[in-house]
Amino acid sequence: MSNLFVLGLGLGTVFVGLICIIVLCKLMSAICSKFGKNPTQPKAALATAAAAPAEASIPNRQEFIAAVAAAIAEEMGTEVSKIRILSVKKI
């Protein structure tokens, strides 16, 4: 076998594999977008419904903020008293 034949076979295999991956990703995206939507609720209703429980999801808010401040202070190598957390938002 010549070197050019081996090179062509290798490059052809790689590109055919990449094209198959692209086609599969497009197909899965189309399937997920088709079946993933919930047509009964509008997007605005979903956003307001999801925002309300976010406040109630932290039962011991002060303990949570203290733990976050301690973790940040440990990572930064400073004292906890030098850390001020102004707000906590779920992202």
Biopython code that builds the backbone (N, CA, C, O; Angstrom):
import numpy as np
from Bio.PDB.StructureBuilder import StructureBuilder

atoms = [
    (1, "MET", "N", (0.841, -1.194, 0.000)),
    (1, "MET", "CA", (0.000, 0.000, 0.000)),
    (1, "MET", "C", (0.879, 1.249, 0.000)),
    (1, "MET", "O", (1.910, 1.304, 0.671)),
    (2, "SER", "N", (0.464, 2.211, -0.740)),
    (2, "SER", "CA", (1.255, 3.436, -0.802)),
    (2, "SER", "C", (0.882, 4.357, 0.353)),
    (2, "SER", "O", (-0.166, 4.215, 0.984)),
    (3, "ASN", "N", (1.759, 5.283, 0.600)),
    (3, "ASN", "CA", (1.538, 6.235, 1.688)),
    (3, "ASN", "C", (0.330, 7.139, 1.413)),
    (3, "ASN", "O", (-0.398, 7.499, 2.339)),
    (4, "LEU", "N", (0.123, 7.498, 0.178)),
    (4, "LEU", "CA", (-1.004, 8.359, -0.165)),
    (4, "LEU", "C", (-2.337, 7.640, 0.042)),
    (4, "LEU", "O", (-3.322, 8.257, 0.449)),
    (5, "PHE", "N", (-2.368, 6.331, -0.241)),
    (5, "PHE", "CA", (-3.586, 5.557, -0.035)),
    (5, "PHE", "C", (-3.946, 5.497, 1.451)),
    (5, "PHE", "O", (-5.109, 5.659, 1.820)),
    (6, "VAL", "N", (-2.944, 5.265, 2.295)),
    (6, "VAL", "CA", (-3.161, 5.203, 3.740)),
    (6, "VAL", "C", (-3.600, 6.572, 4.258)),
    (6, "VAL", "O", (-4.496, 6.658, 5.098)),
    (7, "LEU", "N", (-2.982, 7.627, 3.768)),
    (7, "LEU", "CA", (-3.355, 8.985, 4.166)),
    (7, "LEU", "C", (-4.785, 9.289, 3.760)),
    (7, "LEU", "O", (-5.556, 9.822, 4.559)),
    (8, "GLY", "N", (-5.147, 8.960, 2.539)),
    (8, "GLY", "CA", (-6.513, 9.200, 2.061)),
    (8, "GLY", "C", (-7.537, 8.390, 2.826)),
    (8, "GLY", "O", (-8.609, 8.900, 3.150)),
    (9, "LEU", "N", (-7.228, 7.137, 3.121)),
    (9, "LEU", "CA", (-8.140, 6.287, 3.878)),
    (9, "LEU", "C", (-8.337, 6.829, 5.293)),
    (9, "LEU", "O", (-9.458, 6.838, 5.802)),
    (10, "GLY", "N", (-7.273, 7.272, 5.921)),
    (10, "GLY", "CA", (-7.371, 7.825, 7.277)),
    (10, "GLY", "C", (-8.167, 9.114, 7.307)),
    (10, "GLY", "O", (-9.046, 9.278, 8.152)),
    (11, "LEU", "N", (-7.872, 10.029, 6.398)),
    (11, "LEU", "CA", (-8.597, 11.297, 6.349)),
    (11, "LEU", "C", (-10.053, 11.086, 5.975)),
    (11, "LEU", "O", (-10.940, 11.744, 6.519)),
    (12, "GLY", "N", (-10.300, 10.171, 5.051)),
    (12, "GLY", "CA", (-11.680, 9.880, 4.669)),
    (12, "GLY", "C", (-12.476, 9.316, 5.832)),
    (12, "GLY", "O", (-13.628, 9.700, 6.034)),
    (13, "THR", "N", (-11.881, 8.412, 6.598)),
    (13, "THR", "CA", (-12.553, 7.832, 7.761)),
    (13, "THR", "C", (-12.868, 8.896, 8.795)),
    (13, "THR", "O", (-13.964, 8.918, 9.354)),
    (14, "VAL", "N", (-11.922, 9.770, 9.049)),
    (14, "VAL", "CA", (-12.131, 10.835, 10.037)),
    (14, "VAL", "C", (-13.263, 11.759, 9.600)),
    (14, "VAL", "O", (-14.147, 12.069, 10.398)),
    (15, "PHE", "N", (-13.250, 12.195, 8.365)),
    (15, "PHE", "CA", (-14.271, 13.130, 7.912)),
    (15, "PHE", "C", (-15.642, 12.485, 7.806)),
    (15, "PHE", "O", (-16.648, 13.138, 8.086)),
    (16, "VAL", "N", (-15.708, 11.233, 7.413)),
    (16, "VAL", "CA", (-16.995, 10.534, 7.388)),
    (16, "VAL", "C", (-17.535, 10.399, 8.808)),
    (16, "VAL", "O", (-18.734, 10.572, 9.030)),
    (17, "GLY", "N", (-16.668, 10.091, 9.773)),
    (17, "GLY", "CA", (-17.088, 10.010, 11.171)),
    (17, "GLY", "C", (-17.588, 11.338, 11.690)),
    (17, "GLY", "O", (-18.603, 11.388, 12.385)),
    (18, "LEU", "N", (-16.890, 12.421, 11.362)),
    (18, "LEU", "CA", (-17.314, 13.759, 11.796)),
    (18, "LEU", "C", (-18.652, 14.151, 11.178)),
    (18, "LEU", "O", (-19.499, 14.743, 11.848)),
    (19, "ILE", "N", (-18.841, 13.827, 9.924)),
    (19, "ILE", "CA", (-20.110, 14.140, 9.269)),
    (19, "ILE", "C", (-21.242, 13.345, 9.913)),
    (19, "ILE", "O", (-22.345, 13.865, 10.082)),
    (20, "CYS", "N", (-20.979, 12.097, 10.270)),
    (20, "CYS", "CA", (-22.007, 11.302, 10.964)),
    (20, "CYS", "C", (-22.349, 11.908, 12.317)),
    (20, "CYS", "O", (-23.521, 11.942, 12.694)),
    (21, "ILE", "N", (-21.365, 12.380, 13.046)),
    (21, "ILE", "CA", (-21.623, 13.013, 14.344)),
    (21, "ILE", "C", (-22.457, 14.273, 14.167)),
    (21, "ILE", "O", (-23.376, 14.516, 14.949)),
    (22, "ILE", "N", (-22.155, 15.076, 13.156)),
    (22, "ILE", "CA", (-22.921, 16.300, 12.895)),
    (22, "ILE", "C", (-24.368, 15.964, 12.559)),
    (22, "ILE", "O", (-25.294, 16.602, 13.061)),
    (23, "VAL", "N", (-24.556, 14.966, 11.714)),
    (23, "VAL", "CA", (-25.919, 14.574, 11.334)),
    (23, "VAL", "C", (-26.689, 14.068, 12.548)),
    (23, "VAL", "O", (-27.859, 14.411, 12.719)),
    (24, "LEU", "N", (-26.062, 13.267, 13.383)),
    (24, "LEU", "CA", (-26.730, 12.767, 14.586)),
    (24, "LEU", "C", (-27.079, 13.899, 15.556)),
    (24, "LEU", "O", (-28.150, 13.885, 16.162)),
    (25, "CYS", "N", (-26.188, 14.868, 15.702)),
    (25, "CYS", "CA", (-26.472, 16.013, 16.582)),
    (25, "CYS", "C", (-27.650, 16.832, 16.057)),
    (25, "CYS", "O", (-28.511, 17.242, 16.836)),
    (26, "LYS", "N", (-27.698, 17.069, 14.771)),
    (26, "LYS", "CA", (-28.817, 17.808, 14.184)),
    (26, "LYS", "C", (-30.128, 17.043, 14.372)),
    (26, "LYS", "O", (-31.162, 17.634, 14.684)),
    (27, "LEU", "N", (-30.074, 15.728, 14.180)),
    (27, "LEU", "CA", (-31.264, 14.896, 14.338)),
    (27, "LEU", "C", (-31.753, 14.915, 15.786)),
    (27, "LEU", "O", (-32.950, 15.068, 16.032)),
    (28, "MET", "N", (-30.853, 14.765, 16.730)),
    (28, "MET", "CA", (-31.245, 14.798, 18.149)),
    (28, "MET", "C", (-31.765, 16.178, 18.545)),
    (28, "MET", "O", (-32.685, 16.276, 19.356)),
    (29, "SER", "N", (-31.198, 17.231, 17.993)),
    (29, "SER", "CA", (-31.681, 18.577, 18.276)),
    (29, "SER", "C", (-33.102, 18.760, 17.769)),
    (29, "SER", "O", (-33.942, 19.347, 18.450)),
    (30, "ALA", "N", (-33.363, 18.258, 16.581)),
    (30, "ALA", "CA", (-34.714, 18.369, 16.028)),
    (30, "ALA", "C", (-35.714, 17.566, 16.855)),
    (30, "ALA", "O", (-36.827, 18.028, 17.102)),
    (31, "ILE", "N", (-35.324, 16.374, 17.281)),
    (31, "ILE", "CA", (-36.221, 15.538, 18.088)),
    (31, "ILE", "C", (-36.477, 16.186, 19.446)),
    (31, "ILE", "O", (-37.617, 16.224, 19.910)),
    (32, "CYS", "N", (-35.433, 16.690, 20.079)),
    (32, "CYS", "CA", (-35.592, 17.316, 21.399)),
    (32, "CYS", "C", (-36.412, 18.590, 21.318)),
    (32, "CYS", "O", (-37.221, 18.851, 22.209)),
    (33, "SER", "N", (-36.230, 19.387, 20.284)),
    (33, "SER", "CA", (-37.006, 20.618, 20.176)),
    (33, "SER", "C", (-38.471, 20.335, 19.857)),
    (33, "SER", "O", (-39.353, 21.106, 20.234)),
    (34, "LYS", "N", (-38.727, 19.232, 19.166)),
    (34, "LYS", "CA", (-40.106, 18.883, 18.830)),
    (34, "LYS", "C", (-40.859, 18.359, 20.040)),
    (34, "LYS", "O", (-42.002, 18.754, 20.268)),
    (35, "PHE", "N", (-40.249, 17.482, 20.818)),
    (35, "PHE", "CA", (-40.927, 16.851, 21.939)),
    (35, "PHE", "C", (-40.651, 17.534, 23.273)),
    (35, "PHE", "O", (-41.294, 17.199, 24.268)),
    (36, "GLY", "N", (-39.726, 18.472, 23.325)),
    (36, "GLY", "CA", (-39.364, 19.107, 24.588)),
    (36, "GLY", "C", (-40.240, 20.273, 24.977)),
    (36, "GLY", "O", (-40.169, 20.724, 26.120)),
    (37, "LYS", "N", (-41.060, 20.780, 24.085)),
    (37, "LYS", "CA", (-41.888, 21.947, 24.377)),
    (37, "LYS", "C", (-43.148, 21.541, 25.119)),
    (37, "LYS", "O", (-43.699, 20.463, 24.895)),
    (38, "ASN", "N", (-43.600, 22.434, 26.019)),
    (38, "ASN", "CA", (-44.856, 22.226, 26.731)),
    (38, "ASN", "C", (-45.833, 23.279, 26.223)),
    (38, "ASN", "O", (-45.787, 24.415, 26.695)),
    (39, "PRO", "N", (-46.718, 22.951, 25.278)),
    (39, "PRO", "CA", (-47.574, 23.962, 24.652)),
    (39, "PRO", "C", (-48.701, 24.463, 25.552)),
    (39, "PRO", "O", (-49.397, 25.405, 25.172)),
    (40, "THR", "N", (-48.910, 23.870, 26.733)),
    (40, "THR", "CA", (-50.030, 24.279, 27.575)),
    (40, "THR", "C", (-49.738, 25.536, 28.367)),
    (40, "THR", "O", (-50.671, 26.256, 28.721)),
    (41, "GLN", "N", (-48.455, 25.834, 28.664)),
    (41, "GLN", "CA", (-48.111, 27.017, 29.447)),
    (41, "GLN", "C", (-47.242, 27.956, 28.620)),
    (41, "GLN", "O", (-46.306, 27.510, 27.957)),
    (42, "PRO", "N", (-47.545, 29.261, 28.653)),
    (42, "PRO", "CA", (-46.679, 30.216, 27.959)),
    (42, "PRO", "C", (-45.370, 30.408, 28.728)),
    (42, "PRO", "O", (-45.274, 30.057, 29.904)),
    (43, "LYS", "N", (-44.373, 30.963, 28.056)),
    (43, "LYS", "CA", (-43.059, 31.137, 28.669)),
    (43, "LYS", "C", (-43.095, 32.094, 29.847)),
    (43, "LYS", "O", (-42.382, 31.876, 30.826)),
    (44, "ALA", "N", (-43.901, 33.147, 29.788)),
    (44, "ALA", "CA", (-43.968, 34.115, 30.889)),
    (44, "ALA", "C", (-44.516, 33.456, 32.153)),
    (44, "ALA", "O", (-44.045, 33.744, 33.253)),
    (45, "ALA", "N", (-45.487, 32.592, 32.011)),
    (45, "ALA", "CA", (-46.048, 31.903, 33.179)),
    (45, "ALA", "C", (-45.025, 30.960, 33.790)),
    (45, "ALA", "O", (-44.968, 30.807, 35.010)),
    (46, "LEU", "N", (-44.213, 30.324, 32.944)),
    (46, "LEU", "CA", (-43.180, 29.436, 33.461)),
    (46, "LEU", "C", (-42.118, 30.215, 34.216)),
    (46, "LEU", "O", (-41.621, 29.747, 35.240)),
    (47, "ALA", "N", (-41.761, 31.398, 33.727)),
    (47, "ALA", "CA", (-40.733, 32.203, 34.382)),
    (47, "ALA", "C", (-41.202, 32.694, 35.742)),
    (47, "ALA", "O", (-40.431, 32.659, 36.700)),
    (48, "THR", "N", (-42.449, 33.151, 35.854)),
    (48, "THR", "CA", (-42.926, 33.633, 37.140)),
    (48, "THR", "C", (-43.156, 32.483, 38.109)),
    (48, "THR", "O", (-42.970, 32.647, 39.315)),
    (49, "ALA", "N", (-43.556, 31.330, 37.605)),
    (49, "ALA", "CA", (-43.759, 30.178, 38.476)),
    (49, "ALA", "C", (-42.429, 29.656, 39.005)),
    (49, "ALA", "O", (-42.359, 29.182, 40.139)),
    (50, "ALA", "N", (-41.389, 29.738, 38.210)),
    (50, "ALA", "CA", (-40.089, 29.261, 38.648)),
    (50, "ALA", "C", (-39.407, 30.259, 39.581)),
    (50, "ALA", "O", (-38.594, 29.861, 40.415)),
    (51, "ALA", "N", (-39.722, 31.536, 39.458)),
    (51, "ALA", "CA", (-39.074, 32.544, 40.288)),
    (51, "ALA", "C", (-39.619, 32.553, 41.710)),
    (51, "ALA", "O", (-38.875, 32.880, 42.635)),
    (52, "ALA", "N", (-40.861, 32.215, 41.919)),
    (52, "ALA", "CA", (-41.458, 32.260, 43.251)),
    (52, "ALA", "C", (-40.852, 31.230, 44.201)),
    (52, "ALA", "O", (-40.530, 31.605, 45.328)),
    (53, "PRO", "N", (-40.672, 29.959, 43.833)),
    (53, "PRO", "CA", (-40.111, 29.004, 44.786)),
    (53, "PRO", "C", (-38.625, 29.208, 45.058)),
    (53, "PRO", "O", (-38.101, 28.644, 46.019)),
    (54, "ALA", "N", (-37.930, 29.999, 44.237)),
    (54, "ALA", "CA", (-36.502, 30.204, 44.450)),
    (54, "ALA", "C", (-36.246, 30.877, 45.793)),
    (54, "ALA", "O", (-35.248, 30.572, 46.446)),
    (55, "GLU", "N", (-37.103, 31.767, 46.214)),
    (55, "GLU", "CA", (-36.938, 32.422, 47.502)),
    (55, "GLU", "C", (-37.153, 31.438, 48.643)),
    (55, "GLU", "O", (-36.444, 31.499, 49.647)),
    (56, "ALA", "N", (-38.108, 30.541, 48.510)),
    (56, "ALA", "CA", (-38.446, 29.623, 49.580)),
    (56, "ALA", "C", (-37.572, 28.376, 49.579)),
    (56, "ALA", "O", (-37.694, 27.554, 50.488)),
    (57, "SER", "N", (-36.691, 28.204, 48.591)),
    (57, "SER", "CA", (-35.906, 26.985, 48.501)),
    (57, "SER", "C", (-34.760, 26.947, 49.508)),
    (57, "SER", "O", (-34.188, 25.878, 49.719)),
    (58, "ILE", "N", (-34.401, 28.062, 50.136)),
    (58, "ILE", "CA", (-33.333, 28.090, 51.124)),
    (58, "ILE", "C", (-33.972, 28.270, 52.502)),
    (58, "ILE", "O", (-34.288, 29.397, 52.883)),
    (59, "PRO", "N", (-34.171, 27.176, 53.264)),
    (59, "PRO", "CA", (-34.867, 27.294, 54.541)),
    (59, "PRO", "C", (-34.044, 28.040, 55.597)),
    (59, "PRO", "O", (-34.600, 28.855, 56.334)),
    (60, "ASN", "N", (-32.749, 27.785, 55.686)),
    (60, "ASN", "CA", (-31.874, 28.458, 56.656)),
    (60, "ASN", "C", (-30.954, 29.402, 55.899)),
    (60, "ASN", "O", (-29.777, 29.107, 55.692)),
    (61, "ARG", "N", (-31.493, 30.527, 55.492)),
    (61, "ARG", "CA", (-30.779, 31.462, 54.623)),
    (61, "ARG", "C", (-29.496, 31.983, 55.268)),
    (61, "ARG", "O", (-28.466, 32.073, 54.600)),
    (62, "GLN", "N", (-29.543, 32.326, 56.551)),
    (62, "GLN", "CA", (-28.362, 32.873, 57.221)),
    (62, "GLN", "C", (-27.245, 31.826, 57.308)),
    (62, "GLN", "O", (-26.073, 32.156, 57.125)),
    (63, "GLU", "N", (-27.599, 30.581, 57.582)),
    (63, "GLU", "CA", (-26.599, 29.523, 57.633)),
    (63, "GLU", "C", (-25.985, 29.285, 56.254)),
    (63, "GLU", "O", (-24.785, 29.042, 56.127)),
    (64, "PHE", "N", (-26.820, 29.357, 55.240)),
    (64, "PHE", "CA", (-26.333, 29.179, 53.870)),
    (64, "PHE", "C", (-25.356, 30.294, 53.502)),
    (64, "PHE", "O", (-24.300, 30.028, 52.928)),
    (65, "ILE", "N", (-25.697, 31.530, 53.827)),
    (65, "ILE", "CA", (-24.825, 32.663, 53.506)),
    (65, "ILE", "C", (-23.523, 32.560, 54.292)),
    (65, "ILE", "O", (-22.460, 32.883, 53.760)),
    (66, "ALA", "N", (-23.584, 32.113, 55.554)),
    (66, "ALA", "CA", (-22.376, 31.931, 56.344)),
    (66, "ALA", "C", (-21.471, 30.864, 55.738)),
    (66, "ALA", "O", (-20.250, 31.022, 55.715)),
    (67, "ALA", "N", (-22.063, 29.784, 55.249)),
    (67, "ALA", "CA", (-21.271, 28.724, 54.627)),
    (67, "ALA", "C", (-20.637, 29.198, 53.327)),
    (67, "ALA", "O", (-19.484, 28.876, 53.040)),
    (68, "VAL", "N", (-21.388, 29.960, 52.544)),
    (68, "VAL", "CA", (-20.842, 30.491, 51.282)),
    (68, "VAL", "C", (-19.707, 31.472, 51.573)),
    (68, "VAL", "O", (-18.672, 31.440, 50.908)),
    (69, "ALA", "N", (-19.899, 32.337, 52.560)),
    (69, "ALA", "CA", (-18.854, 33.300, 52.926)),
    (69, "ALA", "C", (-17.603, 32.583, 53.414)),
    (69, "ALA", "O", (-16.489, 32.994, 53.087)),
    (70, "ALA", "N", (-17.769, 31.520, 54.191)),
    (70, "ALA", "CA", (-16.615, 30.756, 54.667)),
    (70, "ALA", "C", (-15.876, 30.101, 53.512)),
    (70, "ALA", "O", (-14.646, 30.081, 53.492)),
    (71, "ALA", "N", (-16.620, 29.563, 52.548)),
    (71, "ALA", "CA", (-15.981, 28.920, 51.395)),
    (71, "ALA", "C", (-15.227, 29.937, 50.542)),
    (71, "ALA", "O", (-14.120, 29.669, 50.074)),
    (72, "ILE", "N", (-15.833, 31.099, 50.345)),
    (72, "ILE", "CA", (-15.169, 32.146, 49.553)),
    (72, "ILE", "C", (-13.923, 32.651, 50.266)),
    (72, "ILE", "O", (-12.882, 32.853, 49.642)),
    (73, "ALA", "N", (-14.031, 32.855, 51.581)),
    (73, "ALA", "CA", (-12.880, 33.326, 52.348)),
    (73, "ALA", "C", (-11.749, 32.301, 52.319)),
    (73, "ALA", "O", (-10.582, 32.675, 52.208)),
    (74, "GLU", "N", (-12.079, 31.027, 52.416)),
    (74, "GLU", "CA", (-11.062, 29.979, 52.359)),
    (74, "GLU", "C", (-10.379, 29.959, 51.000)),
    (74, "GLU", "O", (-9.160, 29.810, 50.920)),
    (75, "GLU", "N", (-11.154, 30.108, 49.933)),
    (75, "GLU", "CA", (-10.584, 30.096, 48.585)),
    (75, "GLU", "C", (-9.701, 31.316, 48.344)),
    (75, "GLU", "O", (-8.656, 31.219, 47.701)),
    (76, "MET", "N", (-10.130, 32.466, 48.867)),
    (76, "MET", "CA", (-9.364, 33.703, 48.655)),
    (76, "MET", "C", (-8.208, 33.845, 49.634)),
    (76, "MET", "O", (-7.302, 34.650, 49.417)),
    (77, "GLY", "N", (-8.236, 33.061, 50.718)),
    (77, "GLY", "CA", (-7.168, 33.157, 51.712)),
    (77, "GLY", "C", (-7.309, 34.361, 52.616)),
    (77, "GLY", "O", (-6.309, 34.871, 53.122)),
    (78, "THR", "N", (-8.532, 34.829, 52.832)),
    (78, "THR", "CA", (-8.771, 35.973, 53.711)),
    (78, "THR", "C", (-9.652, 35.536, 54.879)),
    (78, "THR", "O", (-10.035, 34.371, 54.988)),
    (79, "GLU", "N", (-9.962, 36.492, 55.745)),
    (79, "GLU", "CA", (-10.833, 36.214, 56.878)),
    (79, "GLU", "C", (-12.293, 36.346, 56.454)),
    (79, "GLU", "O", (-12.620, 37.064, 55.510)),
    (80, "VAL", "N", (-13.159, 35.641, 57.170)),
    (80, "VAL", "CA", (-14.582, 35.678, 56.859)),
    (80, "VAL", "C", (-15.155, 37.062, 57.116)),
    (80, "VAL", "O", (-16.087, 37.480, 56.429)),
    (81, "SER", "N", (-14.613, 37.783, 58.096)),
    (81, "SER", "CA", (-15.136, 39.108, 58.423)),
    (81, "SER", "C", (-14.893, 40.116, 57.296)),
    (81, "SER", "O", (-15.538, 41.164, 57.252)),
    (82, "LYS", "N", (-13.976, 39.805, 56.395)),
    (82, "LYS", "CA", (-13.699, 40.714, 55.279)),
    (82, "LYS", "C", (-14.581, 40.438, 54.069)),
    (82, "LYS", "O", (-14.515, 41.163, 53.076)),
    (83, "ILE", "N", (-15.401, 39.401, 54.143)),
    (83, "ILE", "CA", (-16.295, 39.030, 53.045)),
    (83, "ILE", "C", (-17.669, 39.612, 53.301)),
    (83, "ILE", "O", (-18.228, 39.446, 54.385)),
    (84, "ARG", "N", (-18.224, 40.304, 52.294)),
    (84, "ARG", "CA", (-19.582, 40.840, 52.392)),
    (84, "ARG", "C", (-20.390, 40.323, 51.208)),
    (84, "ARG", "O", (-20.071, 40.607, 50.053)),
    (85, "ILE", "N", (-21.425, 39.570, 51.504)),
    (85, "ILE", "CA", (-22.303, 39.047, 50.466)),
    (85, "ILE", "C", (-23.537, 39.926, 50.419)),
    (85, "ILE", "O", (-24.279, 40.014, 51.398)),
    (86, "LEU", "N", (-23.759, 40.576, 49.289)),
    (86, "LEU", "CA", (-24.861, 41.517, 49.156)),
    (86, "LEU", "C", (-26.158, 40.841, 48.740)),
    (86, "LEU", "O", (-27.230, 41.244, 49.191)),
    (87, "SER", "N", (-26.087, 39.830, 47.897)),
    (87, "SER", "CA", (-27.310, 39.153, 47.462)),
    (87, "SER", "C", (-26.953, 37.739, 47.032)),
    (87, "SER", "O", (-25.820, 37.441, 46.652)),
    (88, "VAL", "N", (-27.966, 36.879, 47.106)),
    (88, "VAL", "CA", (-27.816, 35.484, 46.683)),
    (88, "VAL", "C", (-28.910, 35.216, 45.671)),
    (88, "VAL", "O", (-30.095, 35.357, 45.972)),
    (89, "LYS", "N", (-28.507, 34.826, 44.460)),
    (89, "LYS", "CA", (-29.466, 34.521, 43.402)),
    (89, "LYS", "C", (-29.180, 33.141, 42.856)),
    (89, "LYS", "O", (-28.024, 32.773, 42.649)),
    (90, "LYS", "N", (-30.230, 32.380, 42.623)),
    (90, "LYS", "CA", (-30.067, 31.075, 42.020)),
    (90, "LYS", "C", (-29.909, 31.249, 40.519)),
    (90, "LYS", "O", (-30.723, 31.908, 39.872)),
    (91, "ILE", "N", (-28.848, 30.650, 39.965)),
    (91, "ILE", "CA", (-28.620, 30.765, 38.522)),
    (91, "ILE", "C", (-28.692, 29.408, 37.885)),
    (91, "ILE", "O", (-28.527, 29.286, 36.671)),
]
sb = StructureBuilder()
sb.init_structure("model")
sb.init_model(0)
sb.init_chain("A")
sb.init_seg("    ")
for serial, (resi, resn, name, xyz) in enumerate(atoms, 1):
    if name == "N":
        sb.init_residue(resn, " ", resi, " ")
    sb.init_atom(name, np.array(xyz, "f"), 0.0, 1.0, " ", f" {name:<3s}", serial, name[0])
structure = sb.get_structure()
